[in-house]
């Protein structure tokens, strides 16, 4: 496909993204399938259950798009995209155990089916497999990046755990958590593309900033959807964050701007980790403008993501990156 083929005469859309990335994502999926194999049957069953369950694959797609935007023509992008997906999947397995979640991507969580012990151990397996795979790329810079990213994610998960049932969690602390547990992997995925393409510091920094803002926007919308979507569309139970005692931005903002009664209601719900007053709390989030505040903040982050890559090479893959920033905040699941 020529560089002008997608962008001429009309705006970029989801079908354009699919056509542009189909062949590359087929390569990524083949690498994922090849490297899931284990002689331990339970590892195969459990890891395939979550990895092949229809996730968006945004993080591995980001590796490929950034690499292509930097004119990379090799094969290591698929390998490293798979590494990023394995790291992400390992965090999901661990998250579902910590959160005691029973539904993800519209189906039962692995921990519900096979138990917490199996889910944690297979998550560990995927982490170790990811590190085995990244060595093959033979890039110390990329290995250093992914090692630091994995460590940051782990710290973010612990920081989030410390905030559970704490109604006094600040917006600043919330921002630190969503960067560490979500945005830093988006950031790393985009930087990998620049490193593979040997694009130079300016482009690497631009893609780093793009990935960070994209990841923040993505998580903000995730947290907003927990109070504005339905379970069937979302693929998980709405109200899960409240039931887990997670003080996400819609709750934090509603407490900051709501009435005494609304603050008391939300504080009690966070402290108890119960969603029995979900409908009333949901109304408070809407009435105080907290839901719209969260959505607006996500749109601001998406705009910053697009601004970050204004100076990189024009072409289909840049257009796809710009489209992903819009998609991250306009999605409904």
C-alpha positions, 0 to 999 in steps of 0.5 A: 500500500502506498504512503498516500493510499489511506490518507487521500480524499477522506479521513482515516477510520477503523477499516483503514487501520485494519487494512494497514495493520492486517499483515503485520498483526498476523505476524505478531499473532503467529509469534504469540501462538508459537511462543505460548507453547509449553509442555505443561498443559495447564500453561497452554490452556490458561494462557491461551484462554486470556491471550486469544480471547479477543483483546484489542491488541493496542499495545502490540499494534503500537509497536508495529505502527511506531516501527513502520512510522520510523521506516523500520523494515525488519522482523523484530517488530513482531517479536517485540510486539508479542513481548509487550502483549505477554507482559500486558497479559501477565499483568491482567492475570495478576490483576484479576487475582488481586481484584478478585474479578470474575469477568474479563473480555466478556468471559470468566477470568482465568482465576475463576476457572483454574484458581488464583494459584494457577493464574499467578503462576502462569502470569509469572510464566508469561513474564519469564517467556517475555524476557526470553523472547526480548533477548532475541532482538539483541538490543540492550537499549530495548532490554533495558527499556522493557526491564525498567517498564516491567518494574514500573508496572509492578510498583504501580500495582503495589501503589494501587493496592495501597490506595484500595479503600482509601477515600483520601487518595488525591488526584495527583496520586491517582495520576501516578498510579495510572502512569505506572500501571498502564501508560508506561507500557504504552510509552515503552511500546512506542519507544520500541518502534523508534529504537528499532527504526534507529530514528534518533533521540528527537523521534524517540522522545516524541513517540515516548510522549505520544505513548504516555499521553495515549496510555493515560487517555486510555486508562481515564476512559476505562475508569469513566466507562466503569460508570457509564457503560453496561456489562455486556458492552464493557466485557466486565462487570460495571461497578467493579472499581467501586466494589473493589474499593478503588478510588478512581478519578470519577470518585475522587472528583465527585468527592472534591466537588459534591455535597456533604451527603454525596461525599459521605456516600462515596467515602463510605462506599470506598471504605467498605468496598461495596457497590450496593449504592452504585446507582446513587453514586453513579448519579452523584458522579454525573451530577457533580460533573465528575464523569465529564471531568474525567472524559474531558481530561482523557480528551486533553491527553489524546490531544497531547498525544497527537501534538507529540508526533506532529514532527515525525514522518508523514504517511499512513502509519502516522495517520494510524497513530493519530487515529488511535489517539481519537479511538482511545477516547471515543470507544465504548468498551 
